[in-house]
Amino acid sequence: MRSVVLFCVILVASLCPIQSATISIDALNYRITDADRQEVELTYQLGNDTLNYAQFSHVEIPSTINYDGKDYKVVAIGDSAFRLAWSVKTVSIPTTVTAIGKQAFYDSGIVDITLPNSVTTIGEYAFTYCVYLEHCKISDNVQELKRGTFSATYSLTEVSLSTSVIKTIGSGAFYESAISQIELPEGLVTIEDGAFAETLLRSIVIPDKVTYIGYGAFDYVPLDTVIFGASVEVIDAFAFSECYYLSYMNEFPHTLKYIGFGAFQVADFENLHLTIPGSVICIGEYAFGSTNLAALNLEQGVDSIMEGAFEGNNLQQVEIPSSATYIGYGAFANNPQLTSILVDTENGHYASSDGIMYNKKKDTLLFCPGGKAGELVVPDGVLTISDLAFQSCAKLTTVTLPEGLISVGDAAFYECAQLDSVYVPQSIQSWGANTMSYTKWSNNHGRGLQYLGPVALNNNWGGDAEFVFREGTTCIAAQSFCMNENLRHIQLPKGVKYICHNAFCNNDNLTTVRLPETIERIDYGAFQSNRRLKNINIPASVDSVGSQCFYLSGGFQGTKWRMFCYRQTPPPHRGWGWCVQNDWQSTCTLYVPQGCVEVYKAHCGASFADIRETGPLGDLNGDFLLDIADVNAVINMMLGKVEGDVFLSDLNGDQVIDIVEVNTIINKMLGKD
């Protein structure tokens, strides 16, 4: 048995690498890396309390050392070998060295260095924070400059790469170096993320074999000229972002497929006629945002133009090819001289009329050019005004929306500085957030509750704590009545049909919501995050409830609250259901019509503390009937004889129990209401 155990120990020991001891010769330390080949590497010198390099300003690395009677070849400068060697200014590297390790010269004092052609590998961050390094000649046989090789070399002005076989310049390889010019090697294929970010380059020629220019590769560089090679396929996000002086580029090659988010944002293309080749599949968000671009040619083949791709420029006319399948919101926004968008008639997704862009069916207005002026009449048949559709149309004064229009999107008229009048038809069902912000209309109307036709909105938020909505209101605009700390009650009049997204969210002191029996749709987040909500009703007329409509409402500090739903079946909903209350255990009791408890439990029972039956609206004594007993209950409350349930008794939501409630119950009994 002992012999077997002994054999196992010997076997395991033979499989484990033996860590060689440090060899010290002439104040330099070495480590044997291959005993059979008799090879060593120079190792880290600061492993003890003495700074072994303190005596050196110049280090000459020998090609061989003699140890224990054998000659060993020095083949590498190991990881961190000269790390923090501040006194060392120059290092001579023999032609036996093939590898420079990670952080080999990190934060050292070297000023000048030449890497012999024997070197094939340079580790990550090899020269990072060599703040005195001014010149470096790189071996012709290095195939890759790895991550951060020369990052934060604030004095580095000259690097010789042109004769090398480098195929990849790694992430941040020259980040924050002082180079103002560089000739890239002909065989270069990839320029990775941030490779030359925040350098001092004034111009760059991208070699013909380069296919990829990475995220932020030349971000915040004072380039004025870029010459692209013949093979570039991807210019990734922010590749040339914040190159404020960039004014000239040659034409993109027809190999280009993708231009990323903010790729050329805030360049200066005032005098550049930009052509996007038909090979481009996607132009990313804000790719050419705020570049002073005045002329643009989108070739046939261009597919997707993302949100804000050409916003904030000086374009005058844009032609959309038939190949375009997606154009994002605000793709051409904030172009004050743009008067016309012309869509190829063969395009299967978009159309144009009078210089305005629509979907193919022309029932959705997608974008009005910023140079349109005066009065504008949206044609009949348009059902939807898209988000940001008229954004920054600073010269428009009047817009007439057609009868039959259903929806106006978020920020649709945002920053229309001269817009004073918008005709809104009675057909409107949805009105977006911030739609009239920073318009002349907004400036001319006081803060608080205002109207555009049948649409109620809160101009610039703020205003009164309580909002009294007028008869004839059909739509409550998105986000209009949010974050009002003094809003405690909401009473909507009969006739209101649509409550748009986030209309009444984040009102910390809102306790009571009374919805009329005309409500048809409650959009997503409409009553979200009203933490002190105690009572709310959902009328039987509601046929659609949006995602997270009551999310994080009620239950503040564990208080109990109530929801009365008068539908025979749970309301249809989108996304997260209307019944999702909180991230914590719900304290809400749901009251539903007689005989409907099991249906509701199956649908959303887990979201409520309890589900109970309730009678029709006006049933104050809980017998599931509307009769003279309920009339008497209201009268007794009016006379102060009983306290009663104020929320259930206040049928019109005016916070007063009076003859209106008596008449309401009687009319319901008679079938008049």
GILINDA-V762199 format. One line per field, one symbol per residue. psi: psi as a letter, one per 40 degrees, with the letter a starting at -180 (. if undefined). A space follows every 50 residues. Layout:
psi->???
This chain:
psi->ddddddddddddddehihhiihhhhfeiiihhdhddefiiihihefeaeh gdedeidhhhhidiihhfeihhhheihihfdfhegdehdihhhieehehh ihfdfhfieidiihhiedhehhiifdehfgeehdihhiieehehhihfdf ifgeehehhhedeifhdhhihfdehfieheiihiidehdhhihedehfaf hdihhhidehdhhihfdfhfhfiehhhiaeehdhhihedfifgdehehii iiieehdhhihfdfhfigfdehhhhhieehdhhihfdfhfefhehhhhih dhchhihedfifafidihhhieehehhihfdfifgeehehhhhheehedi iihfeihiidefehhdhhieehibihhhiiehdhhihedehfgeehdhhh iihehdhhihfdfhfgdehehhhhieehehhiifdehfiddddeiiiahi igbehhihhfaaaidhhhiiiehdhhihedfifhdehdihhhiidhdhhi hfdfifgdehdhhhhieehdhhihedfifgdehdhiihieehehhiifde hfiiehfeiiiihhheidiihiiiahidehdieahiehhhhiiheedddd dddfdeeidihiiiaihegeefefihadddddddddddeedidihddddg defeehhadddddddddddeee.
